[in-house]
Amino acid sequence: METDKEDLLNVGTIVAIAGGDFAVIATDTQITNSDFNSTSKQDKLFQVSPVAVMSSSGSWPDTLAVIRLMKTIVADYESTHLRPITIDAMSQMFSNNMFKRRYLPYCVSTILAGIDKKGEGVVFSFDSLGHCQQVIYQAAGMATAMVLPLLDSHLGFTNQSETAPTERIKVTEAVSIISNCMVIANELENLTSGSWLMKIITKDGIEVRELPLRQE
């Protein structure tokens, strides 16, 4: 159940990977209050279009606010133009709206994953001021520093002598890498819960997987 309590923190971890014709995004399900009491039953992956999913890490009320903002952007665009919004337009308009609030920003880091108009997987990363970057992979939240080295190694080929492969990653490989990231976050970061949700996005729709890593 969603709540707007001001003391709630969404301080878990988000991981996303874009492939040739898919995108995968996953996050834990934990919400924590200022006394560090937590609930692990919250879906934090929000579908904002038939082929796009969004998640944020930071203040929980601000997370809900930016999701409402994105859904408003999508609804306004589609009612005005009478056609579905592309994820590229979605990211640009969201970035513009976040920048307008730069003097009173939402305290969140946001990742948007989905399928673009070419049918290719894309991931967009936003900071609290609306700076937008299109990437192949991204992490946000408390365990970012712990999982990014794994993503860099498998997808960025950081500090490796061999040439990076030209073929895009397959969905099974992306799911495996994200699952490993989940294990790392679960073991090393105590504000990231052992219960995770993953959404696999293709042009045909969105598949949801629940991945309990430990008993809460």
C-alpha positions as CSV (number, residue, x, y, z in Angstrom):
1,M,0.0,0.0,0.0
2,E,1.3,3.4,-0.9
3,T,1.6,6.1,1.7
4,D,2.7,9.7,1.8
5,K,4.1,9.8,5.3
6,E,6.8,12.4,5.4
7,D,9.3,10.3,7.5
8,L,9.4,7.4,5.0
9,L,12.6,6.8,3.1
10,N,13.0,4.8,-0.1
11,V,16.7,4.0,0.4
12,G,17.0,0.7,-1.3
13,T,18.8,-0.1,-4.5
14,I,17.8,0.1,-8.2
15,V,19.6,-1.7,-11.1
16,A,18.7,-1.4,-14.8
17,I,20.2,-2.8,-18.0
18,A,19.3,-2.1,-21.7
19,G,19.6,-4.7,-24.3
20,G,19.1,-4.9,-28.1
21,D,15.3,-5.4,-27.9
22,F,14.6,-5.3,-24.1
23,A,15.3,-3.5,-20.9
24,V,15.4,-5.0,-17.4
25,I,14.9,-2.9,-14.2
26,A,14.9,-4.3,-10.6
27,T,14.6,-2.9,-7.1
28,D,14.2,-4.1,-3.6
29,T,10.8,-3.7,-1.9
30,Q,11.8,-2.1,1.4
31,I,10.6,1.2,2.8
32,T,12.2,2.6,5.9
33,N,11.1,5.3,8.4
34,S,13.3,7.7,10.3
35,D,13.6,5.2,13.1
36,F,14.8,2.6,10.7
37,N,11.8,0.4,11.1
38,S,10.9,-1.0,7.7
39,T,8.3,-2.8,5.6
40,S,9.3,-5.1,2.8
41,K,6.1,-5.2,0.8
42,Q,6.2,-2.2,-1.4
43,D,6.4,-2.4,-5.2
44,K,8.7,0.5,-6.3
45,L,8.7,-0.3,-10.0
46,F,6.1,2.0,-11.6
47,Q,4.8,1.4,-15.1
48,V,4.4,4.8,-16.7
49,S,3.6,3.6,-20.3
50,P,3.0,0.2,-22.0
51,V,6.8,-0.1,-22.6
52,A,8.3,2.0,-19.9
53,V,9.0,1.5,-16.1
54,M,10.3,4.0,-13.7
55,S,11.8,3.8,-10.2
56,S,13.4,6.3,-7.8
57,S,15.5,6.1,-4.7
58,G,15.4,8.7,-1.9
59,S,12.5,10.3,-0.1
60,W,9.4,8.2,-0.5
61,P,6.9,11.1,-0.7
62,D,9.2,12.6,-3.4
63,T,9.3,9.3,-5.2
64,L,5.5,9.2,-5.4
65,A,5.5,12.9,-6.5
66,V,7.9,12.3,-9.5
67,I,5.9,9.2,-10.5
68,R,2.7,11.4,-10.5
69,L,4.6,14.0,-12.5
70,M,5.7,11.5,-15.1
71,K,2.2,10.0,-15.4
72,T,0.8,13.6,-15.9
73,I,3.4,14.3,-18.6
74,V,2.4,11.1,-20.4
75,A,-1.3,11.8,-20.1
76,D,-1.0,15.4,-21.3
77,Y,1.2,14.5,-24.2
78,E,-1.1,11.7,-25.4
79,S,-4.3,13.8,-25.1
80,T,-2.7,16.7,-27.0
81,H,-1.0,14.7,-29.8
82,L,-3.4,11.8,-29.9
83,R,-0.6,9.3,-30.2
84,P,1.6,7.3,-27.7
85,I,4.5,9.2,-26.2
86,T,8.0,7.8,-27.0
87,I,10.4,7.1,-24.1
88,D,12.8,9.6,-25.6
89,A,10.2,12.4,-25.4
90,M,9.1,11.2,-22.0
91,S,12.7,11.5,-20.7
92,Q,13.2,14.9,-22.2
93,M,10.0,16.4,-20.8
94,F,10.6,14.8,-17.4
95,S,14.1,16.3,-17.4
96,N,12.7,19.7,-18.2
97,N,10.1,19.6,-15.5
98,M,12.7,18.5,-12.9
99,F,15.0,21.3,-13.9
100,K,12.2,23.8,-13.4
101,R,12.1,22.7,-9.7
102,R,15.9,23.0,-9.3
103,Y,15.5,25.6,-6.4
104,L,13.2,23.2,-4.6
105,P,14.2,19.8,-6.0
106,Y,12.7,16.4,-5.4
107,C,15.2,14.4,-3.2
108,V,15.4,11.4,-5.5
109,S,17.6,9.7,-8.1
110,T,15.5,8.2,-10.8
111,I,15.9,5.5,-13.5
112,L,13.6,5.1,-16.5
113,A,13.8,1.9,-18.5
114,G,11.9,0.8,-21.6
115,I,11.7,0.4,-25.3
116,D,12.3,3.3,-27.8
117,K,10.6,3.9,-31.2
118,K,13.2,1.7,-32.9
119,G,12.2,-1.2,-30.7
120,E,15.6,-1.1,-28.8
121,G,16.0,-1.2,-25.1
122,V,17.0,2.1,-23.4
123,V,17.8,3.3,-19.9
124,F,17.8,6.9,-18.8
125,S,19.2,8.2,-15.5
126,F,18.2,11.4,-13.8
127,D,19.5,13.3,-10.8
128,S,17.4,15.5,-8.5
129,L,18.0,18.5,-10.7
130,G,16.8,16.8,-13.9
131,H,20.2,16.1,-15.5
132,C,19.4,13.2,-17.9
133,Q,21.9,10.7,-19.3
134,Q,21.1,7.7,-21.6
135,V,23.1,4.7,-20.6
136,I,23.4,1.0,-21.2
137,Y,23.3,0.2,-17.5
138,Q,22.8,2.1,-14.3
139,A,22.3,1.7,-10.5
140,A,20.9,4.0,-7.9
141,G,20.4,4.0,-4.2
142,M,22.3,2.8,-1.1
143,A,24.2,-0.1,-2.7
144,T,25.2,1.8,-5.9
145,A,28.9,1.8,-5.0
146,M,28.8,-1.9,-4.4
147,V,27.0,-3.1,-7.5
148,L,28.4,-0.6,-10.1
149,P,31.9,-2.4,-10.2
150,L,30.1,-5.6,-11.2
151,L,28.1,-3.8,-13.9
152,D,31.3,-2.0,-15.1
153,S,33.1,-5.3,-15.3
154,H,30.4,-7.2,-17.2
155,L,29.0,-4.4,-19.4
156,G,31.4,-1.5,-19.3
157,F,34.5,-3.7,-19.6
158,T,36.3,-1.3,-17.3
159,N,40.0,-2.1,-16.8
160,Q,40.0,-5.1,-19.1
161,S,42.5,-5.6,-21.9
162,E,40.2,-7.4,-24.3
163,T,38.0,-5.5,-26.8
164,A,34.4,-5.1,-25.7
165,P,32.0,-7.3,-27.8
166,T,30.0,-5.6,-30.5
167,E,26.8,-7.7,-29.8
168,R,24.3,-6.4,-27.3
169,I,23.7,-8.4,-24.2
170,K,21.0,-11.1,-24.2
171,V,18.1,-10.9,-21.8
172,T,19.1,-14.1,-19.9
173,E,22.6,-12.5,-19.3
174,A,21.1,-9.3,-18.1
175,V,18.8,-11.1,-15.7
176,S,21.8,-13.1,-14.4
177,I,23.9,-9.9,-13.9
178,I,21.1,-8.1,-12.1
179,S,20.4,-11.1,-9.9
180,N,24.1,-11.1,-8.9
181,C,23.8,-7.4,-8.1
182,M,20.8,-8.2,-5.9
183,V,22.8,-10.7,-3.9
184,I,25.6,-8.2,-3.4
185,A,23.2,-5.5,-2.3
186,N,21.4,-7.9,0.0
187,E,24.5,-9.1,1.7
188,L,26.4,-5.8,2.1
189,E,23.8,-3.1,2.5
190,N,21.4,-3.5,5.4
191,L,18.8,-0.9,4.2
192,T,18.3,-3.0,1.0
193,S,15.8,-5.7,1.7
194,G,16.1,-9.4,0.6
195,S,12.9,-9.2,-1.4
196,W,13.2,-7.9,-5.0
197,L,11.0,-7.2,-7.9
198,M,12.3,-7.3,-11.5
199,K,10.5,-6.1,-14.7
200,I,11.6,-7.3,-18.1
201,I,10.3,-4.8,-20.8
202,T,9.9,-5.7,-24.5
203,K,7.8,-4.3,-27.3
204,D,5.2,-7.0,-26.5
205,G,4.8,-6.0,-22.8
206,I,6.2,-6.3,-19.3
207,E,7.1,-9.5,-17.5
208,V,7.2,-9.3,-13.7
209,R,9.4,-11.5,-11.6
210,E,9.6,-11.6,-7.8
211,L,12.9,-12.7,-6.3
212,P,13.0,-13.4,-2.5
213,L,16.6,-13.7,-1.5
214,R,16.1,-14.2,2.2
215,Q,13.3,-14.5,4.8
216,E,12.6,-11.1,6.4
